[in-house]
Amino acid sequence: MAYAIGIPAIALLAILQSAVISQLGLAGGQADLVLVAVVAWGLTGRSTEAMVFGLAGGIVLDLLSALPIGTTSLILVLIAYLVLLTE
């Protein structure tokens, strides 16, 4: 059930991040909604689900940007794994 709700929510966050948040300047940087969602989900104790959400969110972000497919998803999965190691 978590995947049925989480993957569309992560996809929506990725679309919101690339369409709206990228236009806002936050002290010289920009917010990364998908990263925050993956880390927050991993901190709840569901790190394997966070890895799946990182993969899905990264693929959507890569499809919406000029990056090669898999670069962002690889980083997000590694970050979710690092959150798993901190438990």
N, CA, C and O atoms as a DFTB+ gen file, in Angstrom:
348 C
 N C O
     1  1       0.814      -1.193       0.000
     2  2       0.000       0.000       0.000
     3  2       0.860       1.260       0.000
     4  3       0.488       2.282      -0.577
     5  1       2.025       1.168       0.662
     6  2       2.904       2.335       0.727
     7  2       3.439       2.691      -0.649
     8  3       3.627       3.868      -0.958
     9  1       3.688       1.679      -1.481
    10  2       4.205       1.957      -2.825
    11  2       3.139       2.590      -3.711
    12  3       3.459       3.423      -4.560
    13  1       1.888       2.212      -3.528
    14  2       0.803       2.756      -4.351
    15  2       0.583       4.241      -4.072
    16  3       0.136       4.977      -4.952
    17  1       0.886       4.673      -2.883
    18  2       0.739       6.082      -2.538
    19  2       2.067       6.825      -2.675
    20  3       2.096       7.973      -3.119
    21  1       3.158       6.175      -2.297
    22  2       4.451       6.842      -2.242
    23  2       5.050       7.172      -3.591
    24  3       5.590       8.263      -3.774
    25  1       4.967       6.252      -4.542
    26  2       5.589       6.502      -5.848
    27  2       4.893       7.635      -6.597
    28  3       5.588       8.489      -7.147
    29  1       3.552       7.691      -6.650
    30  2       2.942       8.880      -7.272
    31  2       3.222      10.172      -6.500
    32  3       3.336      11.238      -7.106
    33  1       3.333      10.089      -5.180
    34  2       3.641      11.285      -4.393
    35  2       5.056      11.772      -4.688
    36  3       5.284      12.976      -4.810
    37  1       6.004      10.848      -4.803
    38  2       7.376      11.231      -5.142
    39  2       7.431      11.803      -6.552
    40  3       8.149      12.772      -6.799
    41  1       6.679      11.214      -7.479
    42  2       6.641      11.748      -8.847
    43  2       6.065      13.161      -8.853
    44  3       6.558      14.025      -9.578
    45  1       5.035      13.401      -8.060
    46  2       4.457      14.735      -7.952
    47  2       5.450      15.722      -7.346
    48  3       5.538      16.866      -7.792
    49  1       6.195      15.287      -6.337
    50  2       7.223      16.147      -5.753
    51  2       8.320      16.468      -6.765
    52  3       8.824      17.591      -6.800
    53  1       8.687      15.491      -7.583
    54  2       9.721      15.729      -8.602
    55  2       9.236      16.730      -9.644
    56  3       9.995      17.599     -10.073
    57  1       7.988      16.613     -10.049
    58  2       7.423      17.564     -11.012
    59  2       7.342      18.952     -10.392
    60  3       7.682      19.942     -11.040
    61  1       6.897      19.032      -9.149
    62  2       6.825      20.315      -8.451
    63  2       8.212      20.931      -8.279
    64  3       8.382      22.142      -8.416
    65  1       9.189      20.097      -7.981
    66  2      10.553      20.591      -7.814
    67  2      11.110      21.140      -9.118
    68  3      11.730      22.204      -9.125
    69  1      10.901      20.439     -10.209
    70  2      11.497      20.898     -11.471
    71  2      10.722      22.048     -12.099
    72  3      11.292      22.819     -12.871
    73  1       9.447      22.180     -11.788
    74  2       8.645      23.235     -12.411
    75  2       8.584      24.512     -11.584
    76  3       8.657      25.607     -12.142
    77  1       8.453      24.396     -10.273
    78  2       8.205      25.573      -9.443
    79  2       9.410      25.922      -8.572
    80  3       9.878      27.060      -8.579
    81  1       9.901      24.953      -7.833
    82  2      10.944      25.213      -6.849
    83  2      12.247      25.621      -7.514
    84  3      13.023      26.376      -6.928
    85  1      12.506      25.138      -8.723
    86  2      13.750      25.498      -9.402
    87  2      13.785      26.976      -9.779
    88  3      14.862      27.523     -10.013
    89  1      12.633      27.628      -9.841
    90  2      12.570      29.045     -10.175
    91  2      12.790      29.947      -8.964
    92  3      13.026      31.145      -9.125
    93  1      12.718      29.394      -7.762
    94  2      12.891      30.175      -6.539
    95  2      14.351      30.150      -6.110
    96  3      14.982      29.094      -6.090
    97  1      14.872      31.298      -5.774
    98  2      16.239      31.372      -5.265
    99  2      16.222      31.380      -3.750
   100  3      15.648      32.282      -3.141
   101  1      16.832      30.406      -3.147
   102  2      16.870      30.308      -1.692
   103  2      18.315      30.452      -1.222
   104  3      19.034      29.460      -1.097
   105  1      18.730      31.669      -0.967
   106  2      20.080      31.975      -0.472
   107  2      21.154      31.428      -1.396
   108  3      22.154      30.875      -0.937
   109  1      20.950      31.581      -2.682
   110  2      21.954      31.152      -3.646
   111  2      21.853      29.698      -4.046
   112  3      22.661      29.238      -4.853
   113  1      20.904      28.958      -3.520
   114  2      20.746      27.544      -3.850
   115  2      19.305      27.251      -4.200
   116  3      18.530      28.162      -4.489
   117  1      18.949      25.992      -4.175
   118  2      17.555      25.625      -4.404
   119  2      17.213      24.404      -3.557
   120  3      18.086      23.609      -3.209
   121  1      15.948      24.270      -3.236
   122  2      15.481      23.168      -2.407
   123  2      15.379      21.897      -3.236
   124  3      15.122      21.951      -4.439
   125  1      15.578      20.768      -2.597
   126  2      15.455      19.473      -3.245
   127  2      14.376      18.684      -2.502
   128  3      14.655      18.027      -1.499
   129  1      13.157      18.755      -3.000
   130  2      12.020      18.135      -2.324
   131  2      12.111      16.618      -2.307
   132  3      11.749      15.988      -1.313
   133  1      12.589      16.028      -3.389
   134  2      12.676      14.571      -3.471
   135  2      13.712      14.058      -2.467
   136  3      13.488      13.043      -1.809
   137  1      14.827      14.745      -2.351
   138  2      15.847      14.348      -1.386
   139  2      15.311      14.415       0.036
   140  3      15.537      13.502       0.830
   141  1      14.612      15.475       0.358
   142  2      14.044      15.618       1.702
   143  2      13.022      14.513       1.978
   144  3      12.986      13.960       3.077
   145  1      12.196      14.194       0.983
   146  2      11.194      13.143       1.166
   147  2      11.846      11.769       1.336
   148  3      11.392      10.975       2.160
   149  1      12.889      11.480       0.581
   150  2      13.565      10.181       0.688
   151  2      14.258      10.047       2.047
   152  3      14.174       8.996       2.682
   153  1      14.933      11.089       2.491
   154  2      15.605      11.041       3.789
   155  2      14.579      10.929       4.916
   156  3      14.781      10.167       5.862
   157  1      13.488      11.678       4.823
   158  2      12.458      11.616       5.862
   159  2      11.819      10.233       5.921
   160  3      11.549       9.720       7.007
   161  1      11.578       9.632       4.770
   162  2      10.985       8.293       4.750
   163  2      11.973       7.270       5.295
   164  3      11.573       6.331       5.984
   165  1      13.247       7.438       4.997
   166  2      14.246       6.521       5.526
   167  2      14.413       6.638       7.027
   168  3      14.687       5.644       7.700
   169  1      14.252       7.840       7.562
   170  2      14.386       8.037       9.002
   171  2      13.231       7.448       9.795
   172  3      13.342       7.274      11.008
   173  1      12.119       7.137       9.128
   174  2      11.003       6.500       9.823
   175  2      11.248       5.018      10.058
   176  3      10.463       4.361      10.743
   177  1      12.331       4.483       9.497
   178  2      12.641       3.072       9.690
   179  2      12.322       2.216       8.486
   180  3      12.499       0.998       8.535
   181  1      11.865       2.809       7.428
   182  2      11.512       2.072       6.210
   183  2      12.518       2.404       5.114
   184  3      12.168       3.013       4.103
   185  1      13.744       2.006       5.319
   186  2      14.817       2.393       4.403
   187  2      14.722       1.696       3.059
   188  3      15.103       2.274       2.041
   189  1      14.217       0.457       3.029
   190  2      14.091      -0.217       1.733
   191  2      13.041       0.465       0.866
   192  3      13.211       0.575      -0.348
   193  1      11.954       0.925       1.486
   194  2      10.959       1.692       0.732
   195  2      11.535       3.030       0.291
   196  3      11.231       3.510      -0.801
   197  1      12.366       3.632       1.135
   198  2      12.997       4.903       0.775
   199  2      13.912       4.726      -0.426
   200  3      14.019       5.631      -1.253
   201  1      14.573       3.580      -0.540
   202  2      15.419       3.319      -1.701
   203  2      14.588       3.211      -2.976
   204  3      14.992       3.710      -4.027
   205  1      13.438       2.565      -2.888
   206  2      12.549       2.456      -4.051
   207  2      12.010       3.823      -4.436
   208  3      11.924       4.153      -5.619
   209  1      11.648       4.619      -3.434
   210  2      11.149       5.962      -3.716
   211  2      12.254       6.847      -4.294
   212  3      11.988       7.685      -5.156
   213  1      13.488       6.667      -3.827
   214  2      14.607       7.401      -4.392
   215  2      14.858       7.027      -5.839
   216  3      15.170       7.886      -6.663
   217  1      14.724       5.747      -6.148
   218  2      14.879       5.301      -7.531
   219  2      13.800       5.898      -8.422
   220  3      14.092       6.407      -9.504
   221  1      12.565       5.836      -7.972
   222  2      11.451       6.369      -8.773
   223  2      11.551       7.888      -8.920
   224  3      11.381       8.417     -10.018
   225  1      11.823       8.580      -7.832
   226  2      11.946      10.032      -7.897
   227  2      13.124      10.478      -8.738
   228  3      13.039      11.479      -9.449
   229  1      14.221       9.745      -8.664
   230  2      15.381      10.075      -9.474
   231  2      15.148       9.887     -10.952
   232  3      15.617      10.681     -11.768
   233  1      14.423       8.836     -11.305
   234  2      14.103       8.608     -12.720
   235  2      13.208       9.721     -13.246
   236  3      13.410      10.206     -14.359
   237  1      12.217      10.129     -12.453
   238  2      11.337      11.219     -12.888
   239  2      12.122      12.521     -13.022
   240  3      11.932      13.263     -13.986
   241  1      13.010      12.804     -12.054
   242  2      13.825      14.019     -12.146
   243  2      14.739      13.983     -13.369
   244  3      14.927      15.002     -14.034
   245  1      15.301      12.824     -13.667
   246  2      16.176      12.716     -14.834
   247  2      15.400      12.860     -16.135
   248  3      15.915      13.405     -17.111
   249  1      14.169      12.376     -16.153
   250  2      13.351      12.543     -17.355
   251  2      12.973      13.999     -17.584
   252  3      12.780      14.422     -18.724
   253  1      12.866      14.768     -16.501
   254  2      12.477      16.172     -16.613
   255  2      13.659      17.114     -16.793
   256  3      13.468      18.309     -17.019
   257  1      14.877      16.592     -16.696
   258  2      16.062      17.436     -16.848
   259  2      16.914      16.913     -17.990
   260  3      16.534      15.970     -18.686
   261  1      18.059      17.529     -18.173
   262  2      18.958      17.135     -19.259
   263  2      20.009      16.125     -18.801
   264  3      20.939      15.824     -19.549
   265  1      19.875      15.605     -17.595
   266  2      20.850      14.652     -17.081
   267  2      20.619      13.269     -17.676
   268  3      19.494      12.939     -18.054
   269  1      21.658      12.465     -17.762
   270  2      21.467      11.077     -18.201
   271  2      20.600      10.317     -17.197
   272  3      20.696      10.539     -15.990
   273  1      19.768       9.436     -17.698
   274  2      18.846       8.706     -16.819
   275  2      19.643       7.784     -15.910
   276  3      20.449       6.977     -16.373
   277  1      19.413       7.911     -14.647
   278  2      20.056       7.075     -13.647
   279  2      21.015       7.803     -12.732
   280  3      21.373       7.272     -11.681
   281  1      21.443       8.993     -13.090
   282  2      22.414       9.697     -12.252
   283  2      21.786      10.160     -10.940
   284  3      22.332       9.910      -9.866
   285  1      20.661      10.821     -11.025
   286  2      20.002      11.301      -9.809
   287  2      19.460      10.137      -8.989
   288  3      19.534      10.159      -7.760
   289  1      18.918       9.125      -9.650
   290  2      18.364       7.988      -8.920
   291  2      19.462       7.215      -8.190
   292  3      19.234       6.714      -7.089
   293  1      20.638       7.113      -8.784
   294  2      21.748       6.433      -8.116
   295  2      22.145       7.177      -6.848
   296  3      22.376       6.557      -5.810
   297  1      22.224       8.486      -6.926
   298  2      22.589       9.288      -5.753
   299  2      21.516       9.170      -4.666
   300  3      21.840       9.034      -3.487
   301  1      20.246       9.221      -5.059
   302  2      19.171       9.145      -4.064
   303  2      19.126       7.769      -3.394
   304  3      18.857       7.682      -2.196
   305  1      19.383       6.707      -4.135
   306  2      19.412       5.365      -3.541
   307  2      20.593       5.245      -2.584
   308  3      20.463       4.653      -1.512
   309  1      21.741       5.799      -2.958
   310  2      22.899       5.765      -2.056
   311  2      22.640       6.562      -0.779
   312  3      23.055       6.149       0.304
   313  1      21.963       7.690      -0.899
   314  2      21.631       8.479       0.292
   315  2      20.658       7.710       1.185
   316  3      20.798       7.728       2.408
   317  1      19.675       7.035       0.588
   318  2      18.758       6.219       1.385
   319  2      19.499       5.074       2.066
   320  3      19.162       4.702       3.190
   321  1      20.501       4.513       1.402
   322  2      21.308       3.464       2.030
   323  2      22.130       4.024       3.187
   324  3      22.282       3.358       4.210
   325  1      22.660       5.231       3.042
   326  2      23.396       5.849       4.146
   327  2      22.488       6.111       5.347
   328  3      22.917       6.000       6.495
   329  1      21.233       6.457       5.073
   330  2      20.278       6.630       6.172
   331  2      20.037       5.291       6.866
   332  3      19.874       5.241       8.085
   333  1      20.016       4.207       6.091
   334  2      19.868       2.872       6.665
   335  2      21.030       2.546       7.593
   336  3      20.832       1.920       8.634
   337  1      22.226       2.958       7.232
   338  2      23.405       2.681       8.055
   339  2      23.389       3.453       9.369
   340  3      24.042       3.037      10.326
   341  1      22.672       4.551       9.440
   342  2      22.628       5.336      10.671
   343  2      21.638       4.794      11.683
   344  3      21.609       5.265      12.820
   345  1      20.831       3.823      11.307
   346  2      19.834       3.275      12.251
   347  2      20.490       2.456      13.350
   348  3      19.799       1.927      14.221
